[in-house]
Amino acid sequence: MSQPAPEGTRTLTADLYKDGRPLSAGKRKGFWHELIRNRILFLMLLPTLVFFFINSYIPMVGIYYAFTQFDFNTSLFDAPFVGLQNFEFLWKSGTLMKLTLNTIGYNAAFIIIGNLLAIFCAILLSELRIHWFKKLAQSVMFLPYFVSFVILSVIVYNIFNYDNGFLNTMLAQFGVDPVDVYNKPWAWIFLIILFYLWKNLGYSMVIYLASITGISDEYYEAARIDGANIFQRIWYITVPMLKSTFVILLLFALGSIMKGQFDLFYQLIGNNGVLYNTTDILDTYVYRSLKVTFDVGMASAAGVYQSLFGFVLIMTVNYIIRKMNEDYALF
């Protein structure tokens, strides 16, 4: 025969259940309850909310520009409303497709090649047994991350300048004709990816190296006892353990895949129209539309398209990953 529940238990049960059904956490504890209970934490969060409200949400009023033929002689809401004409022009002219392919193509290369190289370098460093060399190599690879894009543009210009750049100077020493790299659009596809990897590889590598450091040595000891060599230990232990880190970094990168790397492209290419066909991305097009052609409506349309496309992309990828493995999804 069961014993009656203690008084405290009956009280708790009465609070958690009503009419034989459990009360949800939302009914027991609402937003205002959490706000009062964690008011210090919410107060610490307030500056961040204010920052994003001022810099991200208030400027969203400018979306209206995308549907107008803006004239600087009128105010915002007095500009002629043209509907989707700006978007239609971008699409029919082929500009939108070219910008989309360039932006996604470069970012896909940055994400895939960058992460694979970062994993490779992190594994190599983790296997080094010479402590001082390991620290030196890590510092040397991380150093380019602190080089500004302005300095990088100066370095690139001094290498590929047609008249007295390092490349043509060396070619002249061997009796080879100089190469005008700034008039070869196809070459900059590889150069932009190369210099991006050079600058950001060290930062990504440190993240993966930290993940490798967190792997328990017991796995490797057990593998050694079973006779696994170094390559088998890397393939069957290290690489699978880095899967979650890779997926999280991939999702974060996909969230900004339509943004491109404005500083990188603008500093390396500048206003060289010869290279626009292979190097122009959405960010540089929007900037140039505002600075050179003063076409606010067209620039706003490209910006709206960029934001909507990126939003749909990250939601779709996150949905697919959540279906495959819910633990790896961002939300």
LOGU-661245 format. One record per residue: x, y, z of N, C-alpha, C, CB in turn. Coordinates in steps of 0.2 Angstrom, whole numbers, padded with zeros to 4 digits, always signed. Glycine has a CB too. Example, Ala and Ser with C-alpha at 12.3 -4.5 7.8 and 13.67 -1.06 7.14 Angstrom:
REM LOGU-661245
+0066-0028+0039+0062-0022+0039+0066-0016+0039+0057-0022+0045;+0064-0011+0035+0068-0005+0036+0064+0000+0039+0070-0003+0029;
REM end
This chain:
REM LOGU-661245
+0004-0006+0000+0000+0000+0000+0004+0006+0000-0005+0000+0006;+0003+0011-0005+0008+0017-0005+0006+0022+0000+0006+0020-0012;+0012+0025+0003+0011+0030+0008+0009+0037+0005+0018+0030+0011;+0006+0041+0009+0004+0047+0006+0010+0052+0006-0001+0051+0011;+0009+0056+0001+0015+0060-0001+0016+0066+0005+0014+0064-0008;+0022+0068+0006+0023+0073+0011+0020+0079+0009+0031+0074+0012;+0018+0084+0014+0015+0090+0013+0018+0094+0008+0014+0094+0019;+0025+0095+0008+0028+0099+0003+0028+0097-0004+0036+0099+0005;+0028+0090-0004+0027+0087-0011+0020+0088-0014+0028+0079-0011;+0015+0088-0010+0008+0089-0012+0007+0097-0014+0003+0088-0007;+0011+0101-0011+0010+0108-0012+0014+0109-0019+0014+0112-0007;+0020+0106-0020+0023+0107-0026+0019+0104-0032+0030+0104-0026;+0016+0098-0031+0012+0095-0036+0006+0100-0038+0010+0088-0034;+0003+0103-0033-0003+0107-0034+0000+0113-0039-0006+0109-0028;+0006+0115-0037+0008+0121-0041+0010+0119-0048+0015+0124-0038;+0012+0113-0049+0015+0111-0056+0009+0108-0060+0020+0106-0056;+0004+0106-0057-0002+0103-0061-0008+0107-0059-0002+0095-0059;-0012+0107-0065-0019+0110-0064-0024+0106-0068-0019+0117-0066;-0029+0103-0065-0034+0099-0068-0031+0093-0071-0038+0103-0074;-0026+0090-0067-0022+0084-0070-0017+0085-0075-0027+0079-0072;-0016+0092-0078-0012+0093-0083-0006+0097-0081-0015+0096-0089;+0000+0096-0083+0006+0100-0081+0006+0107-0084+0013+0097-0083;+0008+0112-0080+0008+0119-0082+0015+0119-0086+0008+0124-0076;+0015+0123-0091+0021+0124-0095+0025+0129-0091+0019+0127-0102;+0032+0129-0093+0037+0134-0090+0035+0141-0091+0044+0132-0093;+0032+0142-0097+0030+0149-0099+0024+0151-0095+0028+0149-0106;+0020+0147-0092+0014+0149-0088+0017+0150-0081+0009+0144-0088;+0022+0146-0079+0024+0147-0072+0029+0153-0072+0028+0141-0070;+0033+0154-0077+0038+0160-0077+0037+0164-0083+0045+0157-0075;+0034+0170-0083+0034+0174-0089+0040+0178-0090+0027+0178-0088;+0039+0182-0095+0045+0187-0097+0046+0192-0091+0044+0190-0103;+0041+0195-0088+0042+0200-0083+0045+0197-0077+0035+0203-0082;+0043+0191-0076+0046+0187-0070+0054+0186-0071+0043+0180-0069;+0056+0184-0077+0063+0183-0079+0066+0190-0079+0064+0180-0085;+0063+0195-0081+0066+0202-0081+0068+0204-0074+0061+0207-0085;+0063+0204-0070+0064+0206-0063+0069+0202-0059+0057+0206-0059;+0069+0195-0061+0073+0190-0057+0081+0191-0060+0071+0183-0058;+0082+0193-0066+0088+0193-0069+0089+0201-0072+0089+0188-0075;+0087+0205-0068+0087+0212-0070+0094+0215-0071+0084+0217-0065;+0099+0212-0067+0106+0214-0068+0109+0212-0075+0111+0212-0062;+0107+0206-0077+0110+0203-0083+0106+0207-0089+0108+0195-0083;+0100+0208-0088+0097+0212-0094+0099+0219-0094+0089+0212-0092;+0101+0222-0088+0104+0229-0088+0111+0228-0092+0105+0231-0081;+0115+0223-0091+0121+0222-0094+0120+0221-0102+0125+0217-0091;+0115+0219-0104+0113+0217-0111+0110+0224-0114+0108+0212-0111;+0108+0229-0111+0105+0234-0113+0110+0238-0118+0103+0239-0108;+0116+0240-0117+0120+0243-0122+0120+0240-0128+0127+0244-0119;+0121+0233-0128+0121+0229-0135+0114+0230-0139+0122+0222-0133;+0109+0230-0135+0102+0231-0138+0102+0238-0141+0097+0229-0133;+0104+0243-0138+0104+0250-0140+0108+0251-0146+0106+0255-0134;+0114+0247-0146+0119+0248-0152+0115+0245-0158+0125+0244-0150;+0113+0239-0157+0110+0236-0163+0103+0240-0166+0108+0229-0162;+0100+0243-0161+0094+0246-0163+0095+0252-0167+0090+0248-0156;+0101+0256-0164+0103+0262-0168+0106+0261-0175+0107+0266-0163;+0110+0256-0175+0114+0255-0181+0111+0250-0185+0121+0252-0179;+0107+0245-0183+0104+0240-0188+0097+0241-0189+0105+0234-0185;+0093+0243-0184+0085+0243-0185+0083+0250-0188+0082+0241-0179;+0085+0255-0185+0083+0262-0187+0085+0263-0195+0086+0268-0183;+0091+0261-0197+0093+0262-0204+0088+0258-0209+0100+0261-0205;+0085+0253-0206+0080+0249-0211+0075+0253-0214+0077+0244-0207;+0074+0259-0211+0069+0264-0215+0071+0265-0222+0068+0271-0211;+0078+0265-0223+0081+0267-0230+0079+0261-0235+0088+0267-0229;+0076+0256-0233+0074+0251-0238+0069+0254-0243+0070+0245-0234;+0065+0259-0241+0061+0263-0245+0064+0265-0251+0057+0268-0242;+0071+0267-0251+0074+0270-0256+0074+0265-0262+0082+0271-0254;+0074+0258-0261+0075+0253-0266+0069+0253-0271+0076+0246-0263;+0064+0256-0269+0058+0256-0273+0056+0263-0275+0052+0254-0269;+0061+0268-0276+0060+0275-0278+0066+0276-0283+0060+0279-0272;+0064+0282-0287+0069+0285-0291+0071+0291-0287+0066+0286-0298;+0076+0290-0283+0078+0295-0278+0081+0301-0282+0083+0293-0273;+0079+0307-0280+0082+0313-0282+0084+0317-0276+0076+0317-0286;+0091+0320-0276+0093+0323-0271+0090+0330-0270+0101+0325-0272;+0086+0332-0274+0082+0339-0274+0076+0338-0269+0081+0342-0280;+0074+0331-0268+0068+0330-0264+0070+0326-0258+0063+0326-0268;+0065+0326-0253+0066+0322-0247+0065+0315-0249+0061+0325-0242;+0066+0311-0243+0065+0303-0244+0058+0301-0247+0066+0300-0238;+0053+0304-0244+0046+0301-0245+0043+0305-0251+0042+0301-0239;+0047+0310-0254+0044+0314-0259+0047+0311-0266+0046+0321-0259;+0052+0306-0265+0054+0303-0271+0049+0299-0275+0061+0299-0270;+0049+0299-0282+0044+0295-0286+0045+0288-0284+0045+0297-0293;+0039+0285-0283+0039+0278-0281+0039+0274-0288+0033+0276-0277;+0043+0269-0289+0044+0266-0295+0043+0258-0294+0051+0267-0298;+0041+0256-0288+0040+0249-0287+0046+0245-0288+0035+0247-0292;+0046+0240-0292+0051+0235-0293+0055+0236-0299+0048+0228-0293;+0055+0242-0301+0059+0244-0307+0066+0243-0306+0057+0251-0310;+0069+0245-0300+0076+0245-0299+0078+0238-0299+0078+0248-0292;+0074+0233-0296+0076+0226-0296+0076+0223-0303+0071+0222-0291;+0071+0225-0307+0070+0223-0313+0076+0225-0318+0063+0226-0316;+0078+0231-0317+0084+0233-0321+0090+0229-0319+0085+0241-0320;+0091+0228-0313+0097+0224-0310+0097+0217-0313+0098+0224-0303;+0091+0214-0313+0090+0207-0316+0091+0207-0323+0084+0205-0314;+0088+0211-0327+0088+0211-0334+0095+0213-0337+0083+0216-0337;+0098+0217-0334+0105+0220-0336+0110+0214-0335+0107+0226-0333;+0109+0209-0331+0114+0204-0329+0118+0206-0323+0118+0202-0335;+0117+0212-0321+0122+0214-0315+0120+0210-0309+0121+0221-0314;+0114+0209-0308+0112+0205-0301+0115+0198-0301+0105+0205-0300;+0115+0195-0307+0117+0188-0307+0125+0188-0307+0115+0185-0314;+0128+0192-0310+0135+0193-0310+0138+0194-0303+0138+0198-0315;+0135+0199-0299+0137+0201-0293+0135+0195-0288+0133+0207-0290;+0130+0191-0289+0128+0186-0284+0133+0180-0285+0121+0183-0286;+0135+0178-0291+0139+0173-0293+0146+0175-0290+0140+0171-0300;+0148+0181-0291+0155+0183-0288+0155+0183-0281+0157+0190-0291;+0150+0185-0278+0150+0186-0270+0150+0179-0267+0144+0190-0268;+0145+0174-0270+0145+0168-0267+0151+0163-0269+0138+0164-0270;+0153+0164-0275+0159+0160-0277+0165+0162-0273+0161+0162-0284;+0167+0168-0272+0173+0170-0268+0172+0168-0261+0174+0178-0268;+0166+0169-0258+0165+0167-0251+0165+0159-0250+0158+0170-0248;+0162+0156-0255+0162+0148-0254+0170+0146-0254+0159+0145-0260;+0174+0149-0259+0181+0147-0259+0184+0149-0252+0185+0151-0264;+0183+0155-0249+0185+0157-0243+0184+0152-0237+0183+0164-0241;+0177+0150-0237+0175+0146-0232+0178+0139-0233+0167+0145-0232;+0177+0136-0239+0179+0129-0239+0187+0128-0239+0177+0126-0246;+0190+0132-0243+0198+0131-0243+0201+0134-0237+0201+0135-0249;+0198+0139-0234+0200+0142-0228+0200+0137-0222+0197+0148-0226;+0194+0134-0221+0193+0129-0216+0197+0123-0217+0186+0127-0215;+0198+0120-0223+0202+0114-0224+0209+0115-0222+0201+0112-0231;+0212+0121-0225+0219+0123-0223+0220+0124-0216+0221+0129-0227;+0215+0127-0213+0215+0129-0205+0216+0122-0202+0210+0133-0203;+0211+0117-0204+0211+0111-0200+0218+0107-0201+0206+0106-0203;+0220+0107-0208+0227+0104-0209+0233+0107-0205+0228+0105-0217;+0233+0114-0205+0238+0117-0201+0238+0116-0194+0239+0124-0203;+0232+0116-0191+0231+0115-0184+0233+0108-0182+0223+0116-0182;+0231+0103-0186+0233+0096-0185+0241+0095-0185+0230+0091-0190;+0244+0099-0190+0252+0098-0191+0255+0101-0184+0254+0102-0197;+0252+0107-0182+0255+0110-0176+0254+0106-0170+0252+0117-0175;+0248+0103-0170+0247+0099-0164+0251+0093-0163+0239+0097-0164;+0254+0091-0169+0258+0085-0169+0265+0086-0168+0257+0081-0175;+0267+0093-0168+0274+0095-0166+0276+0094-0159+0275+0102-0168;+0282+0091-0158+0284+0090-0151+0290+0095-0149+0287+0083-0151;+0292+0099-0154+0297+0104-0152+0293+0110-0150+0302+0106-0158;+0293+0111-0143+0288+0116-0140+0289+0123-0143+0288+0116-0133;+0296+0126-0143+0297+0132-0145+0296+0134-0153+0305+0134-0144;+0297+0128-0157+0296+0129-0164+0288+0129-0165+0299+0123-0168;+0284+0126-0161+0277+0126-0162+0274+0133-0160+0274+0120-0157;+0277+0136-0155+0275+0143-0153+0277+0148-0158+0277+0145-0146;+0283+0147-0161+0285+0151-0166+0281+0151-0172+0293+0150-0168;+0280+0145-0175+0276+0144-0181+0269+0147-0180+0275+0136-0183;+0266+0146-0174+0259+0148-0173+0259+0156-0173+0257+0146-0166;+0264+0159-0170+0264+0166-0170+0265+0169-0177+0270+0169-0165;+0270+0166-0181+0271+0168-0188+0265+0168-0192+0277+0164-0191;+0261+0162-0191+0255+0161-0195+0249+0166-0193+0253+0154-0195;+0249+0168-0187+0244+0172-0184+0245+0179-0185+0243+0171-0177;+0252+0181-0186+0254+0188-0187+0250+0192-0193+0261+0189-0188;+0249+0189-0199+0246+0192-0204+0239+0195-0203+0246+0188-0211;+0236+0192-0198+0229+0193-0196+0228+0201-0194+0226+0189-0191;+0234+0203-0191+0234+0210-0188+0236+0215-0193+0239+0210-0182;+0238+0213-0200+0240+0217-0205+0233+0220-0208+0244+0214-0210;+0233+0227-0208+0227+0230-0211+0226+0229-0218+0227+0238-0209;+0220+0230-0221+0219+0229-0228+0223+0235-0232+0212+0229-0230;+0223+0240-0229+0227+0246-0232+0234+0244-0233+0226+0253-0228;+0237+0241-0228+0244+0239-0229+0245+0233-0234+0247+0237-0222;+0240+0229-0234+0240+0223-0238+0240+0226-0245+0234+0219-0237;+0236+0231-0247+0235+0234-0253+0242+0237-0256+0230+0239-0254;+0245+0240-0251+0252+0243-0253+0257+0237-0254+0255+0247-0247;+0257+0232-0251+0261+0226-0252+0259+0223-0259+0260+0221-0246;+0253+0222-0260+0251+0219-0267+0253+0224-0272+0243+0218-0267;+0252+0230-0272+0254+0235-0277+0261+0235-0278+0252+0242-0275;+0265+0234-0273+0273+0234-0274+0275+0228-0277+0276+0236-0268;+0271+0223-0277+0273+0216-0280+0271+0216-0287+0270+0210-0276;+0265+0218-0289+0263+0218-0296+0263+0224-0300+0256+0215-0295;+0265+0229-0297+0266+0236-0301+0269+0234-0308+0269+0241-0297;+0267+0237-0313+0270+0235-0320+0276+0238-0321+0265+0237-0325;+0277+0244-0318+0283+0248-0320+0289+0246-0316+0282+0255-0319;+0288+0246-0309+0294+0244-0305+0292+0239-0299+0297+0250-0302;+0287+0235-0300+0285+0230-0295+0290+0224-0294+0278+0227-0297;+0290+0221-0289+0294+0216-0287+0294+0210-0293+0293+0213-0280;+0288+0208-0295+0287+0203-0300+0291+0204-0306+0280+0201-0301;+0289+0210-0309+0292+0212-0315+0300+0214-0315+0289+0218-0318;+0302+0216-0309+0309+0217-0308+0313+0210-0308+0310+0221-0301;+0310+0205-0305+0313+0199-0305+0313+0196-0312+0310+0194-0300;+0307+0197-0316+0307+0194-0323+0312+0197-0327+0300+0195-0325;+0313+0204-0326+0318+0207-0330+0325+0205-0329+0317+0215-0329;+0326+0202-0323+0333+0200-0322+0334+0193-0326+0333+0198-0314;+0329+0190-0327+0330+0184-0331+0328+0184-0338+0325+0178-0328;+0327+0191-0341+0326+0192-0348+0319+0191-0350+0331+0189-0352;+0314+0190-0345+0307+0189-0347+0303+0195-0347+0304+0184-0342;+0299+0196-0352+0294+0202-0353+0290+0203-0347+0290+0201-0359;+0289+0209-0345+0285+0211-0339+0278+0209-0340+0285+0218-0338;+0274+0207-0335+0267+0205-0335+0263+0211-0332+0266+0198-0331;+0258+0213-0335+0253+0218-0333+0247+0214-0329+0250+0222-0339;+0249+0213-0323+0244+0209-0319+0237+0213-0318+0247+0207-0312;+0238+0219-0318+0232+0223-0317+0227+0224-0323+0234+0230-0314;+0229+0221-0328+0225+0220-0334+0223+0213-0336+0229+0223-0340;+0224+0209-0331+0222+0202-0332+0217+0200-0327+0228+0197-0331;+0210+0201-0328+0205+0199-0323+0205+0192-0321+0198+0200-0327;+0207+0187-0325+0206+0180-0322+0212+0179-0317+0208+0175-0328;+0217+0183-0317+0222+0181-0312+0220+0183-0305+0229+0185-0314;+0216+0188-0305+0214+0191-0298+0209+0186-0294+0211+0198-0299;+0206+0182-0298+0202+0177-0295+0206+0173-0290+0199+0172-0300;+0212+0171-0292+0217+0167-0288+0220+0171-0283+0222+0163-0292;+0222+0177-0285+0226+0182-0281+0222+0184-0274+0228+0188-0284;+0215+0186-0276+0211+0188-0270+0210+0182-0265+0204+0190-0273;+0209+0176-0268+0209+0170-0263+0215+0169-0259+0206+0164-0267;+0221+0170-0263+0227+0168-0260+0229+0173-0254+0233+0169-0265;+0227+0180-0255+0229+0185-0250+0224+0184-0244+0229+0192-0253;+0218+0182-0246+0213+0181-0240+0215+0176-0236+0206+0180-0243;+0217+0170-0239+0220+0165-0235+0226+0166-0231+0221+0158-0239;+0230+0170-0234+0237+0172-0231+0235+0176-0225+0241+0176-0235;+0230+0181-0225+0228+0185-0219+0224+0182-0214+0225+0191-0222;+0220+0177-0216+0215+0174-0211+0216+0167-0209+0208+0175-0214;+0221+0164-0212+0223+0157-0210+0225+0156-0203+0228+0154-0215;+0229+0160-0200+0231+0160-0194+0226+0160-0188+0237+0165-0192;+0221+0165-0190+0215+0165-0185+0211+0159-0185+0211+0172-0187;+0209+0157-0190+0205+0151-0191+0209+0145-0188+0203+0149-0198;+0215+0144-0189+0219+0139-0187+0219+0138-0179+0226+0139-0189;+0220+0144-0176+0220+0144-0168+0213+0141-0165+0221+0152-0166;+0208+0143-0169+0201+0140-0166+0201+0132-0166+0195+0143-0170;+0204+0130-0172+0204+0122-0173+0209+0119-0168+0205+0120-0180;+0215+0123-0167+0220+0121-0163+0217+0120-0156+0226+0125-0163;+0213+0125-0154+0210+0125-0147+0206+0119-0146+0207+0131-0145;+0202+0117-0151+0198+0111-0151+0202+0105-0151+0193+0111-0157;+0207+0105-0154+0211+0099-0154+0214+0098-0147+0217+0099-0159;+0216+0104-0144+0219+0103-0137+0214+0101-0132+0221+0110-0135;+0207+0102-0133+0202+0099-0129+0201+0092-0130+0196+0103-0130;+0203+0089-0134+0202+0081-0135+0206+0078-0130+0204+0079-0142;+0203+0073-0127+0206+0069-0121+0212+0065-0124+0201+0065-0118;+0217+0065-0120+0223+0060-0122+0221+0053-0122+0229+0062-0118;+0216+0051-0118+0214+0044-0117+0212+0041-0124+0208+0044-0112;+0209+0045-0128+0208+0042-0135+0214+0040-0139+0204+0047-0139;+0219+0045-0139+0225+0043-0142+0229+0038-0139+0229+0050-0142;+0229+0037-0132+0233+0032-0129+0229+0025-0131+0232+0033-0121;+0223+0025-0131+0219+0019-0132+0221+0017-0140+0212+0019-0132;+0221+0022-0144+0223+0020-0151+0230+0018-0152+0222+0026-0155;+0235+0020-0148+0242+0018-0148+0242+0011-0146+0246+0023-0144;+0238+0009-0141+0238+0002-0138+0236-0002-0143+0234+0002-0131;+0231+0000-0147+0228-0004-0152+0232-0005-0158+0221-0002-0154;+0238-0001-0159+0242-0001-0164+0241+0004-0170+0242-0008-0167;+0237+0009-0168+0236+0014-0174+0242+0018-0174+0229+0018-0172;+0244+0020-0181+0249+0024-0182+0246+0032-0182+0252+0023-0189;+0251+0036-0183+0249+0043-0182+0244+0046-0187+0255+0048-0183;+0244+0043-0193+0239+0045-0198+0232+0042-0196+0241+0042-0205;+0232+0036-0194+0226+0033-0192+0223+0037-0186+0227+0025-0190;+0227+0039-0181+0225+0043-0175+0221+0049-0178+0230+0044-0170;+0225+0052-0182+0222+0059-0185+0215+0058-0189+0227+0062-0190;+0215+0053-0193+0209+0052-0197+0203+0049-0193+0211+0047-0202;+0204+0045-0188+0199+0042-0184+0197+0045-0178+0200+0034-0183;+0202+0049-0175+0200+0053-0169+0200+0060-0170+0206+0051-0164;+0205+0063-0172+0206+0071-0173+0201+0074-0177+0213+0073-0175;+0200+0071-0183+0196+0074-0188+0188+0073-0186+0197+0070-0195;+0186+0067-0184+0179+0067-0182+0178+0072-0176+0177+0060-0180;+0183+0073-0171+0181+0077-0166+0181+0084-0168+0187+0076-0161;+0183+0086-0174+0183+0093-0176+0177+0094-0180+0189+0095-0180;+0173+0089-0181+0167+0090-0185+0162+0095-0182+0163+0083-0185;+0161+0095-0176+0156+0100-0173+0159+0107-0173+0155+0099-0165;+0165+0108-0172+0168+0115-0173+0168+0117-0180+0176+0115-0171;+0169+0113-0185+0168+0115-0192+0161+0117-0194+0170+0109-0197;+0156+0113-0192+0149+0114-0193+0147+0121-0190+0145+0109-0191;+0149+0123-0184+0147+0129-0181+0151+0135-0185+0150+0129-0174;+0157+0134-0186+0160+0139-0190+0157+0140-0197+0168+0138-0191;+0155+0135-0200+0152+0135-0207+0146+0139-0207+0151+0128-0209;+0142+0138-0201+0135+0141-0201+0136+0149-0200+0131+0138-0195;+0141+0150-0195+0143+0157-0194+0145+0161-0201+0148+0158-0189;+0149+0157-0205+0151+0160-0211+0146+0161-0216+0157+0156-0214;+0141+0156-0216+0136+0156-0221+0131+0162-0219+0132+0150-0221;+0131+0164-0213+0127+0170-0211+0129+0176-0215+0127+0171-0204;+0135+0177-0216+0138+0183-0220+0140+0181-0227+0143+0186-0216;+0138+0176-0230+0141+0174-0236+0139+0179-0242+0138+0167-0238;+0134+0183-0241+0132+0188-0246+0135+0195-0245+0124+0189-0246;+0139+0195-0239+0142+0202-0238+0149+0202-0241+0143+0202-0230;+0152+0197-0242+0158+0198-0246+0164+0200-0241+0158+0202-0252;+0169+0202-0243+0175+0205-0239+0176+0212-0243+0181+0201-0239;+0172+0217-0241+0173+0224-0244+0180+0227-0244+0168+0228-0241;+0182+0227-0238+0189+0230-0237+0194+0226-0241+0191+0229-0230;+0194+0220-0242+0199+0216-0246+0198+0218-0253+0198+0208-0245;+0192+0218-0256+0191+0219-0263+0192+0226-0265+0184+0217-0265;+0190+0231-0261+0190+0238-0262+0198+0240-0262+0186+0242-0258;+0201+0238-0257+0208+0240-0256+0213+0237-0262+0211+0238-0250;+0211+0230-0264+0216+0227-0269+0214+0229-0276+0215+0220-0268;+0207+0230-0277+0205+0232-0284+0204+0239-0285+0199+0228-0286;+0201+0243-0280+0200+0250-0281+0195+0252-0286+0207+0254-0282;+0197+0256-0291+0192+0259-0296+0195+0256-0303+0192+0266-0296;+0198+0250-0303+0200+0248-0309+0195+0244-0312+0206+0243-0308;+0192+0247-0317+0186+0245-0321+0187+0238-0325+0183+0250-0325;+0193+0237-0327+0195+0231-0331+0194+0225-0327+0203+0232-0333;+0194+0225-0320+0194+0219-0316+0187+0218-0313+0199+0220-0310;+0182+0223-0315+0176+0222-0312+0172+0216-0313+0171+0228-0314;+0173+0213-0319+0169+0208-0322+0170+0202-0317+0171+0206-0329;+0176+0201-0315+0178+0195-0311+0179+0196-0303+0184+0192-0313;+0179+0203-0301+0180+0204-0294+0175+0209-0291+0187+0208-0294;+0170+0211-0295+0165+0215-0292+0160+0211-0288+0161+0219-0298;+0159+0213-0282+0154+0209-0278+0148+0214-0275+0157+0206-0271;+0143+0212-0272+0138+0216-0270+0140+0222-0266+0133+0212-0266;+0145+0221-0261+0147+0227-0257+0150+0232-0261+0151+0224-0251;+0155+0230-0265+0158+0235-0269+0154+0239-0274+0164+0232-0273;+0149+0235-0277+0144+0238-0281+0140+0243-0278+0139+0233-0285;+0137+0242-0272+0133+0246-0268+0137+0253-0266+0130+0243-0262;+0143+0252-0264+0148+0257-0262+0149+0262-0268+0154+0255-0259;+0150+0259-0274+0152+0263-0280+0146+0266-0283+0155+0258-0285;+0140+0263-0282+0134+0266-0284+0132+0273-0280+0128+0261-0284;+0134+0272-0274+0133+0278-0270+0138+0284-0271+0133+0276-0262;+0144+0281-0272+0150+0286-0272+0151+0289-0279+0156+0283-0269;+0150+0285-0284+0152+0287-0291+0146+0289-0295+0156+0281-0295;+0141+0285-0295+0135+0286-0299+0129+0290-0295+0132+0280-0303;+0130+0290-0289+0125+0293-0285+0118+0290-0286+0125+0300-0286;+0117+0284-0288+0111+0280-0289+0109+0277-0283+0111+0275-0295;+0105+0281-0278+0103+0278-0272+0098+0273-0272+0100+0284-0268;+0094+0273-0277+0088+0268-0278+0091+0261-0280+0083+0270-0283;+0096+0262-0285+0099+0255-0287+0103+0252-0282+0103+0257-0293;+0107+0256-0278+0111+0254-0273+0107+0251-0267+0116+0259-0270;+0101+0254-0265+0097+0251-0260+0094+0245-0262+0092+0256-0259;+0092+0244-0269+0089+0238-0271+0094+0232-0271+0087+0239-0279;+0100+0234-0273+0105+0228-0272+0107+0226-0265+0112+0231-0275;+0106+0231-0260+0107+0230-0253+0101+0226-0250+0108+0236-0249;+0095+0228-0252+0089+0224-0250+0090+0217-0253+0083+0227-0252;+0091+0216-0259+0092+0209-0262+0098+0205-0258+0094+0209-0269;+0103+0208-0256+0108+0205-0253+0106+0203-0246+0114+0210-0252;+0102+0207-0242+0100+0205-0236+0095+0199-0236+0097+0211-0232;+0090+0200-0241+0085+0195-0241+0088+0188-0243+0080+0197-0246;+0092+0188-0248+0096+0182-0251+0100+0179-0245+0100+0183-0257;+0103+0183-0241+0107+0180-0236+0103+0177-0230+0112+0185-0233;+0097+0180-0229+0093+0178-0224+0090+0171-0226+0087+0183-0222;+0087+0171-0232+0084+0164-0234+0090+0159-0234+0081+0165-0241;+0096+0160-0236+0101+0155-0237+0103+0152-0230+0107+0158-0240;+0104+0157-0225+0106+0154-0218+0100+0150-0215+0108+0160-0214;+0094+0153-0216+0088+0149-0213+0087+0142-0217+0081+0153-0214;+0088+0142-0223+0088+0135-0227+0093+0131-0224+0088+0136-0234;+0100+0133-0224+0105+0129-0222+0104+0126-0215+0112+0132-0223;+0102+0131-0210+0101+0129-0203+0096+0124-0203+0100+0135-0199;+0090+0124-0207+0085+0120-0207+0087+0113-0209+0079+0122-0211;+0091+0113-0214+0094+0106-0216+0098+0103-0211+0098+0107-0223;+0103+0107-0208+0107+0104-0203+0103+0102-0197+0113+0109-0201;+0098+0106-0195+0094+0104-0189+0091+0097-0191+0089+0109-0188;+0089+0096-0197+0085+0089-0199+0090+0084-0198+0082+0090-0205;+0097+0085-0200+0102+0080-0200+0104+0079-0193+0108+0082-0205;+0106+0084-0190+0108+0083-0183+0107+0090-0179+0116+0082-0183;+0102+0089-0175+0099+0095-0171+0104+0098-0167+0093+0093-0167;+0109+0095-0164+0114+0097-0160+0119+0102-0163+0119+0092-0157;+0119+0102-0170+0124+0106-0174+0121+0113-0176+0127+0103-0179;+0114+0113-0176+0110+0119-0178+0111+0125-0174+0103+0117-0179;+0111+0131-0177+0112+0137-0173+0105+0139-0169+0113+0143-0177;+0100+0137-0171+0093+0138-0168+0088+0134-0171+0091+0146-0169;
REM end
